[in-house]
Amino acid sequence: MSPLHALRKPAASDAASVPSRDQLFARAEALAADLTARGAELDRDGQPPSAEIAALKAGGLLNALHDPKIGGGGLGWVDGLRLTRILARGESSIGQLLGYHYVNSQYVLWAVADADKARRIAQETVEKSLYWGAAVNPRDPGLTLTREGDHFRLNGRKSFSTGARISDWINVGATLDDRIAQFAVPTDRAGYIAHDDWDNIGQRLSDSGSVEFRDFPVYESDFLFAPTAPDAPADVRASFNTPLIQLVFANFYIGTAEGALDTALDYVRTTTRPWITSGVERAADDPHILERVGEFRASLRAAAALADVAAEAVETALVRPGVTARERGEAAIAAYESKVNATHVSLEITSRIFELMGARATAGRHRFDRYWRNVRTHTLHDPVFYKAREVGDFALNDRIPPVSLYS
């Protein structure tokens, strides 16, 4: 029985208990190993990862960051992002989906002004192991709310919505007259339509197709806070979703590259033949291969360490009472430094693992190129040179990044 199937239906006694940190990490490692074994098949089929999300639910991983008092794992962001990294080693899309869920489900807890409402949302999320997605892409506004009696109707389309078909709840942003409304809603209401149109070369399991809302009902109780003017200054604490989602990017890029290198090393040990003039009997003893492995491993270890430091900086600022815009900006810079580094490291390693493995590793059945395709696809989400520019502007001119859903 694979780790995925073993976790899908836990015993009743296990389901009733709160998993420890060690258990959560062990379950993540087991799932990652299973995903690695099935990686080529999963990438080829490109189906919505319903079974994989079910396994995350069964293993308690979706609730890892929630309060243990309501059945959560009680982990902080440093550990949550490490779990994202681990899952990405097995399948990059699953790491992405877990990290997105953490940001989307936790965002409502610090963004909602009504503490009782936030607690109710958290309680329901944990009790039902809800998976959270979002439809808030700022470059693709497209959604409009109109009042109808005692509620609203949502109409429009979003070109991309990660987890479109597998999400139980989603955060949504829409225009309401001349204001911006943000709300959280379940996806099982009438009028939510997820389209099967995700056809990109990478992140094929991320379920990132378009979604459409047709007279989708929205109620006052769904609003996270009162609608605001488009140019209203952002609440400092509510704006932490951006540096955190950027850290999700960095960590699943790193995890994808770690998975690529692990796969390459296994292939070199078992399959790669030594070059005829290498003077060695095993490819694993080739000095040129050893040198490249050492460089790749050192780069990945450094990238992971930088990501952990950045996560600690963001988490420390997030929980600080009365956190200021300056403190938020400094923490964001730490996240963006990690994002810039992780982008370059992951793209290099996922494209160069073939130098270790040799020509036969390019056979289509292996689909080893999926690692590069995955990071190449997602690293275009927002241009890394703009993140590098923000880091440079802070270093040179002491300017913190402007607050947006990208910065």
MARBA-418765 format. One record per residue (C-alpha): x, y, z; residue number from 1. Coordinates in nm, 3 decimals, padded with zeros to 5 digits. Example, Ala and Ser with C-alpha at 12.3 -4.5 7.8 and 13.67 -1.06 7.14 Angstrom:
2
       c1       c2       c3  resi
   01.230  -00.450   00.780     1
   01.367  -00.106   00.714     2
//
This chain:
407
       c1       c2       c3  resi
   00.000   00.000   00.000     1
   00.142   00.339  -00.099     2
   00.177   00.620   00.157     3
  -00.098   00.807  -00.030     4
  -00.349   00.525   00.014     5
  -00.238   00.466   00.372     6
  -00.317   00.825   00.463     7
  -00.643   00.850   00.275     8
  -00.855   00.676   00.540     9
  -00.700   00.712   00.887    10
  -00.829   00.514   01.180    11
  -01.100   00.683   01.384    12
  -00.867   00.719   01.682    13
  -00.607   00.894   01.465    14
  -00.863   01.131   01.316    15
  -00.976   01.236   01.663    16
  -00.625   01.322   01.777    17
  -00.418   01.627   01.691    18
  -00.100   01.520   01.508    19
   00.229   01.631   01.655    20
   00.489   01.829   01.465    21
   00.694   01.515   01.408    22
   00.389   01.330   01.279    23
   00.302   01.609   01.038    24
   00.653   01.615   00.898    25
   00.663   01.235   00.872    26
   00.333   01.235   00.683    27
   00.459   01.505   00.448    28
   00.773   01.303   00.377    29
   00.567   00.988   00.310    30
   00.336   01.172   00.073    31
   00.631   01.331  -00.106    32
   00.790   00.989  -00.158    33
   00.467   00.854  -00.303    34
   00.430   01.155  -00.532    35
   00.788   01.113  -00.655    36
   00.720   00.751  -00.745    37
   00.412   00.851  -00.945    38
   00.546   01.182  -01.074    39
   00.578   01.097  -01.442    40
   00.228   00.949  -01.453    41
   00.072   01.241  -01.267    42
   00.242   01.494  -01.493    43
   00.137   01.308  -01.807    44
  -00.229   01.282  -01.704    45
  -00.254   01.636  -01.563    46
  -00.578   01.566  -01.375    47
  -00.719   01.762  -01.079    48
  -00.539   01.626  -00.770    49
  -00.852   01.523  -00.581    50
  -00.695   01.214  -00.426    51
  -00.381   01.406  -00.330    52
  -00.580   01.680  -00.156    53
  -00.782   01.410   00.020    54
  -00.453   01.267   00.148    55
  -00.344   01.609   00.277    56
  -00.676   01.634   00.459    57
  -00.651   01.285   00.606    58
  -00.297   01.352   00.726    59
  -00.395   01.671   00.907    60
  -00.164   01.877   00.687    61
  -00.429   02.128   00.581    62
  -00.485   02.218   00.947    63
  -00.119   02.228   01.045    64
  -00.114   02.604   01.112    65
  -00.438   02.622   01.309    66
  -00.465   02.643   01.686    67
  -00.439   02.304   01.864    68
  -00.734   02.410   02.081    69
  -00.962   02.360   01.780    70
  -00.780   02.055   01.641    71
  -00.503   02.221   01.442    72
  -00.136   02.134   01.440    73
  -00.022   02.457   01.606    74
   00.274   02.510   01.370    75
   00.415   02.849   01.278    76
   00.493   02.981   00.933    77
   00.853   02.859   00.930    78
   00.735   02.500   00.968    79
   00.435   02.547   00.740    80
   00.659   02.666   00.460    81
   00.896   02.376   00.522    82
   00.601   02.139   00.476    83
   00.529   02.315   00.147    84
   00.890   02.258   00.046    85
   00.875   01.889   00.134    86
   00.559   01.826  -00.067    87
   00.706   02.008  -00.367    88
   00.994   01.761  -00.375    89
   00.742   01.496  -00.471    90
   00.518   01.706  -00.695    91
   00.560   02.079  -00.740    92
   00.188   02.145  -00.788    93
   00.099   01.980  -00.458    94
   00.353   02.197  -00.277    95
   00.201   02.500  -00.444    96
  -00.152   02.396  -00.348    97
  -00.059   02.335   00.014    98
   00.119   02.670   00.043    99
  -00.166   02.858  -00.123   100
  -00.410   02.694   00.116   101
  -00.207   02.806   00.415   102
  -00.207   03.169   00.302   103
  -00.572   03.172   00.192   104
  -00.706   03.002   00.504   105
  -00.489   03.199   00.748   106
  -00.542   03.535   00.578   107
  -00.905   03.551   00.687   108
  -00.798   03.506   01.050   109
  -00.583   03.817   01.064   110
  -00.781   04.021   00.808   111
  -01.127   03.982   00.964   112
  -01.197   04.256   01.218   113
  -01.466   04.048   01.394   114
  -01.274   03.805   01.619   115
  -01.578   03.582   01.675   116
  -01.631   03.551   01.302   117
  -01.266   03.463   01.249   118
  -01.292   03.191   01.515   119
  -01.603   03.046   01.351   120
  -01.430   03.033   01.014   121
  -01.126   02.863   01.166   122
  -01.340   02.612   01.355   123
  -01.533   02.511   01.045   124
  -01.213   02.491   00.840   125
  -01.054   02.250   01.088   126
  -01.365   02.043   01.159   127
  -01.432   01.985   00.790   128
  -01.068   01.994   00.671   129
  -01.163   02.253   00.412   130
  -00.927   02.333   00.126   131
  -00.904   02.708   00.060   132
  -00.839   02.866  -00.279   133
  -00.879   03.220  -00.409   134
  -01.006   03.427  -00.701   135
  -00.827   03.757  -00.645   136
  -00.577   03.806  -00.930   137
  -00.532   04.187  -00.934   138
  -00.437   04.200  -01.304   139
  -00.761   04.024  -01.397   140
  -01.031   04.216  -01.204   141
  -01.334   04.085  -01.394   142
  -01.576   04.027  -01.102   143
  -01.870   04.253  -01.016   144
  -02.111   04.250  -00.724   145
  -02.462   04.392  -00.760   146
  -02.717   04.426  -00.484   147
  -03.033   04.219  -00.511   148
  -03.275   04.259  -00.222   149
  -03.111   04.150   00.101   150
  -02.802   04.002  -00.066   151
  -02.573   04.039  -00.369   152
  -02.509   03.863  -00.698   153
  -02.155   03.799  -00.820   154
  -02.086   03.782  -01.193   155
  -01.773   03.762  -01.401   156
  -01.474   03.543  -01.481   157
  -01.122   03.498  -01.354   158
  -00.868   03.365  -01.602   159
  -00.666   03.182  -01.336   160
  -00.772   03.037  -01.003   161
  -00.537   02.782  -00.850   162
  -00.731   02.491  -00.704   163
  -01.036   02.591  -00.907   164
  -01.211   02.254  -00.902   165
  -01.083   02.119  -00.572   166
  -01.140   02.423  -00.348   167
  -01.403   02.398  -00.075   168
  -01.386   02.769   00.008   169
  -01.230   03.064  -00.172   170
  -01.133   03.422  -00.100   171
  -01.276   03.655  -00.363   172
  -01.226   04.020  -00.456   173
  -01.486   04.209  -00.663   174
  -01.601   04.561  -00.742   175
  -01.917   04.685  -00.570   176
  -02.022   05.019  -00.720   177
  -01.708   05.230  -00.675   178
  -01.557   05.016  -00.398   179
  -01.364   04.692  -00.359   180
  -01.527   04.409  -00.165   181
  -01.342   04.109  -00.024   182
  -01.530   03.805   00.098   183
  -01.496   03.432   00.163   184
  -01.749   03.185   00.024   185
  -01.799   02.810  -00.024   186
  -01.769   02.684  -00.380   187
  -02.074   02.457  -00.357   188
  -02.318   02.745  -00.404   189
  -02.508   02.762  -00.731   190
  -02.338   02.976  -00.991   191
  -01.975   02.871  -00.933   192
  -01.831   02.721  -01.251   193
  -01.474   02.591  -01.272   194
  -01.356   02.541  -01.629   195
  -01.122   02.262  -01.738   196
  -00.891   02.490  -01.936   197
  -00.554   02.475  -01.760   198
  -00.320   02.373  -02.042   199
   00.018   02.514  -01.944   200
   00.346   02.326  -01.982   201
   00.403   02.304  -01.606   202
   00.223   02.286  -01.271   203
  -00.018   02.055  -01.446   204
  -00.175   01.935  -01.121   205
  -00.229   02.283  -00.978   206
  -00.586   02.296  -01.113   207
  -00.531   02.658  -01.212   208
  -00.796   02.701  -01.479   209
  -01.049   02.979  -01.511   210
  -01.356   03.018  -01.293   211
  -01.684   03.186  -01.372   212
  -01.952   03.326  -01.144   213
  -02.307   03.342  -01.277   214
  -02.546   03.514  -01.038   215
  -02.349   03.361  -00.755   216
  -02.517   03.461  -00.424   217
  -02.310   03.660  -00.175   218
  -02.434   03.774   00.167   219
  -02.329   04.046   00.406   220
  -02.202   03.777   00.643   221
  -01.953   03.662   00.375   222
  -01.768   03.995   00.376   223
  -01.432   03.987   00.550   224
  -01.456   04.359   00.620   225
  -01.649   04.658   00.488   226
  -01.591   04.740   00.118   227
  -01.319   04.999   00.067   228
  -01.226   05.262  -00.190   229
  -00.974   05.141  -00.450   230
  -00.716   05.394  -00.333   231
  -00.771   05.336   00.040   232
  -00.447   05.261   00.229   233
  -00.409   04.894   00.303   234
  -00.430   04.771   00.659   235
  -00.075   04.678   00.752   236
  -00.152   04.341   00.906   237
  -00.396   04.242   00.632   238
  -00.125   04.311   00.371   239
   00.102   04.032   00.502   240
  -00.059   03.791   00.259   241
   00.177   03.919  -00.012   242
   00.516   03.848   00.151   243
   00.378   03.515   00.272   244
   00.259   03.406  -00.071   245
   00.596   03.511  -00.214   246
   00.759   03.283   00.043   247
   00.528   03.003  -00.067   248
   00.665   03.058  -00.418   249
   01.024   03.050  -00.296   250
   00.974   02.734  -00.094   251
   00.802   02.527  -00.355   252
   01.060   02.638  -00.613   253
   01.333   02.516  -00.377   254
   01.143   02.196  -00.302   255
   01.098   02.127  -00.673   256
   01.472   02.170  -00.731   257
   01.549   01.947  -00.432   258
   01.324   01.680  -00.579   259
   01.492   01.717  -00.917   260
   01.838   01.675  -00.768   261
   01.731   01.374  -00.558   262
   01.586   01.211  -00.870   263
   01.902   01.284  -01.067   264
   02.126   01.137  -00.799   265
   01.921   00.819  -00.790   266
   01.944   00.794  -01.168   267
   02.321   00.847  -01.164   268
   02.365   00.575  -00.900   269
   02.151   00.321  -01.083   270
   02.151   00.401  -01.454   271
   02.405   00.655  -01.581   272
   02.710   00.497  -01.746   273
   03.057   00.644  -01.693   274
   03.199   00.833  -01.988   275
   03.453   00.637  -02.191   276
   03.744   00.869  -02.107   277
   03.647   00.931  -01.743   278
   03.882   00.666  -01.606   279
   03.621   00.550  -01.354   280
   03.397   00.245  -01.341   281
   03.092   00.421  -01.199   282
   02.932   00.747  -01.306   283
   02.894   00.825  -00.937   284
   03.274   00.850  -00.916   285
   03.314   01.088  -01.211   286
   03.488   01.400  -01.075   287
   03.292   01.631  -01.305   288
   02.960   01.489  -01.186   289
   03.075   01.512  -00.824   290
   03.167   01.876  -00.870   291
   02.829   01.964  -01.017   292
   02.644   01.773  -00.745   293
   02.840   01.961  -00.482   294
   02.760   02.298  -00.639   295
   02.391   02.217  -00.676   296
   02.361   02.087  -00.321   297
   02.539   02.387  -00.173   298
   02.311   02.624  -00.366   299
   02.000   02.443  -00.248   300
   02.110   02.433   00.115   301
   02.182   02.805   00.105   302
   01.847   02.880  -00.062   303
   01.660   02.678   00.200   304
   01.843   02.853   00.484   305
   01.763   03.195   00.336   306
   01.398   03.094   00.298   307
   01.379   02.989   00.664   308
   01.538   03.315   00.780   309
   01.292   03.512   00.568   310
   00.996   03.313   00.701   311
   01.103   03.386   01.058   312
   01.134   03.757   00.980   313
   00.785   03.772   00.828   314
   00.627   03.568   01.107   315
   00.792   03.783   01.375   316
   00.659   04.099   01.214   317
   00.313   03.952   01.158   318
   00.254   03.873   01.526   319
   00.408   04.196   01.654   320
   00.145   04.417   01.825   321
   00.097   04.741   01.634   322
   00.324   04.633   01.349   323
   00.417   04.934   01.135   324
   00.434   04.977   00.759   325
   00.811   05.006   00.787   326
   00.838   04.678   00.981   327
   00.613   04.510   00.729   328
   00.827   04.646   00.446   329
   01.152   04.521   00.599   330
   01.001   04.175   00.648   331
   00.873   04.179   00.291   332
   01.223   04.256   00.163   333
   01.351   03.945   00.342   334
   01.083   03.742   00.163   335
   01.165   03.896  -00.174   336
   01.537   03.829  -00.130   337
   01.447   03.463  -00.085   338
   01.213   03.470  -00.385   339
   01.482   03.616  -00.614   340
   01.741   03.363  -00.498   341
   01.505   03.065  -00.517   342
   01.398   03.157  -00.870   343
   01.752   03.157  -01.005   344
   01.865   02.848  -00.813   345
   01.562   02.639  -00.907   346
   01.572   02.729  -01.275   347
   01.943   02.646  -01.296   348
   01.929   02.314  -01.117   349
   01.613   02.180  -01.281   350
   01.757   02.251  -01.626   351
   02.107   02.120  -01.553   352
   02.026   01.785  -01.385   353
   02.058   01.629  -01.732   354
   02.430   01.709  -01.724   355
   02.452   01.460  -01.439   356
   02.228   01.191  -01.585   357
   02.325   01.185  -01.953   358
   02.142   01.168  -02.284   359
   01.922   00.866  -02.206   360
   01.758   01.060  -01.923   361
   01.583   01.274  -02.185   362
   01.357   00.983  -02.282   363
   00.997   01.096  -02.274   364
   00.882   00.819  -02.039   365
   01.086   00.967  -01.754   366
   00.940   01.316  -01.788   367
   01.237   01.450  -01.591   368
   01.183   01.779  -01.768   369
   00.872   01.827  -01.554   370
   01.083   01.978  -01.278   371
   01.206   02.256  -01.506   372
   00.866   02.300  -01.669   373
   00.708   02.344  -01.329   374
   00.940   02.618  -01.204   375
   00.963   02.780  -01.547   376
   00.584   02.808  -01.560   377
   00.532   02.950  -01.214   378
   00.836   03.177  -01.194   379
   00.666   03.382  -01.466   380
   00.380   03.454  -01.224   381
   00.534   03.794  -01.156   382
   00.864   03.897  -01.315   383
   01.152   03.825  -01.082   384
   01.346   04.130  -01.203   385
   01.081   04.352  -01.042   386
   01.134   04.172  -00.713   387
   01.510   04.218  -00.753   388
   01.453   04.587  -00.823   389
   01.254   04.624  -00.500   390
   01.535   04.459  -00.306   391
   01.788   04.685  -00.475   392
   01.581   04.998  -00.411   393
   01.566   04.910  -00.042   394
   01.939   04.841  -00.021   395
   02.042   05.152  -00.212   396
   01.770   05.407  -00.128   397
   01.610   05.268   00.189   398
   01.268   05.255   00.021   399
   01.029   04.981   00.130   400
   00.813   04.822  -00.142   401
   00.470   04.972  -00.215   402
   00.190   04.756  -00.078   403
  -00.003   04.555  -00.336   404
  -00.107   04.196  -00.407   405
   00.233   04.160  -00.575   406
   00.443   04.361  -00.329   407
//
